[in-house]
Amino acid sequence: MRPAPDEEIVCVTLNRWSPPRTVIHAPGYGRAWRAEFGEDTGQASALDTALHAAGAVFPSLGDTDEATVAAYYEEHGERLPSAVFTAVGAYCELSIDPAAVRAGELPSLLIPMV
């Protein structure tokens, strides 16, 4: 994935048969950042801000103990894909149909830079 200058790529994959579920962000300056669902990219980017705002970043072992992390995932894990797609939709200013995501019918989208 190599965006041209002034292009940006955001890729979200559920990886149902080969986890982990992943968000990849290539902001266009030669680097690509990766985060599993429940994490941010660690770059303090606007995408990371959107992930946090949508509740798509869960506690991690660096933040708290293993029992707390496991309990949080048990309670909130089911809503994680929806939160990630909500965050990416908000960041990209797109409306992403959750029913199409659940059905595996979400088409790819290319938005050329003008």
C-alpha positions as CSV (number, residue, x, y, z in Angstrom):
1,M,0.0,0.0,0.0
2,R,1.7,3.1,-1.2
3,P,-0.4,6.2,-1.5
4,A,0.8,8.9,-3.8
5,P,1.7,12.3,-2.3
6,D,-1.5,14.0,-1.0
7,E,-3.4,10.6,-1.0
8,E,-4.5,8.8,2.1
9,I,-5.6,5.1,2.5
10,V,-7.7,3.8,5.3
11,C,-8.2,0.0,5.2
12,V,-10.5,-1.8,7.6
13,T,-10.7,-5.6,7.6
14,L,-12.6,-7.9,9.8
15,N,-10.4,-10.9,8.9
16,R,-13.1,-13.4,9.9
17,W,-11.0,-16.4,9.0
18,S,-7.5,-15.2,9.8
19,P,-7.6,-12.8,12.7
20,P,-6.7,-10.2,13.9
21,R,-9.2,-7.6,12.7
22,T,-7.2,-4.6,11.6
23,V,-7.2,-1.0,10.7
24,I,-4.4,0.2,8.5
25,H,-3.8,3.9,8.0
26,A,-1.4,5.2,5.3
27,P,-1.7,9.0,5.6
28,G,0.3,9.7,2.4
29,Y,3.8,10.6,3.6
30,G,5.5,7.2,3.1
31,R,4.4,5.4,6.3
32,A,1.5,3.0,7.1
33,W,0.3,2.5,10.6
34,R,-1.6,-0.6,11.8
35,A,-3.9,-1.2,14.8
36,E,-5.9,-4.2,15.8
37,F,-9.6,-3.6,16.7
38,G,-9.7,-2.2,20.2
39,E,-6.4,-0.2,19.7
40,D,-5.4,3.1,18.1
41,T,-2.4,3.4,15.8
42,G,-0.3,5.1,18.4
43,Q,0.4,8.1,16.2
44,A,-2.0,10.6,18.0
45,S,-3.6,11.2,14.6
46,A,-7.0,12.5,13.8
47,L,-8.0,8.8,13.0
48,D,-6.8,7.9,16.5
49,T,-9.0,10.7,18.0
50,A,-12.0,9.4,16.0
51,L,-11.4,5.8,17.3
52,H,-11.3,7.1,20.9
53,A,-14.4,9.2,20.4
54,A,-16.4,6.3,19.0
55,G,-15.4,4.0,21.9
56,A,-13.3,1.8,19.6
57,V,-10.2,1.9,21.8
58,F,-10.4,-0.6,24.7
59,P,-8.2,-0.7,27.8
60,S,-4.9,-2.5,27.3
61,L,-2.5,-4.4,29.6
62,G,-0.3,-1.4,29.7
63,D,-3.1,0.6,31.2
64,T,-4.6,-1.8,33.6
65,D,-4.5,-5.4,34.8
66,E,-5.4,-8.5,32.8
67,A,-8.6,-9.3,34.7
68,T,-10.0,-5.8,34.0
69,V,-9.0,-6.0,30.3
70,A,-10.7,-9.4,30.0
71,A,-13.8,-8.3,31.7
72,Y,-14.1,-5.2,29.5
73,Y,-13.7,-7.2,26.3
74,E,-16.3,-9.7,27.6
75,E,-18.8,-6.9,28.3
76,H,-18.1,-4.6,25.3
77,G,-16.3,-6.8,22.7
78,E,-19.5,-7.4,20.6
79,R,-19.9,-3.7,19.8
80,L,-16.2,-3.3,18.8
81,P,-16.6,-3.7,15.0
82,S,-19.5,-1.3,15.0
83,A,-17.4,1.3,17.0
84,V,-14.5,0.9,14.6
85,F,-16.6,1.4,11.5
86,T,-18.3,4.3,13.1
87,A,-14.9,5.9,13.8
88,V,-13.6,5.3,10.3
89,G,-16.8,6.6,8.8
90,A,-16.6,9.8,10.9
91,Y,-12.9,10.3,10.1
92,C,-13.5,9.8,6.4
93,E,-16.8,11.7,6.4
94,L,-18.6,8.6,5.0
95,S,-21.8,6.9,6.0
96,I,-21.1,3.2,6.4
97,D,-24.1,0.9,6.5
98,P,-23.7,-1.4,9.6
99,A,-26.1,-4.0,8.0
100,A,-23.9,-4.2,4.9
101,V,-20.8,-4.7,7.1
102,R,-22.5,-7.5,9.1
103,A,-23.6,-9.2,5.9
104,G,-20.1,-8.9,4.4
105,E,-21.4,-6.8,1.5
106,L,-19.5,-3.6,2.0
107,P,-18.0,-2.6,-1.3
108,S,-14.6,-1.1,-1.6
109,L,-14.4,2.6,-2.2
110,L,-11.8,4.7,-4.0
111,I,-12.1,8.4,-3.6
112,P,-9.6,10.1,-5.9
113,M,-8.0,13.2,-4.7
114,V,-9.0,16.2,-6.9
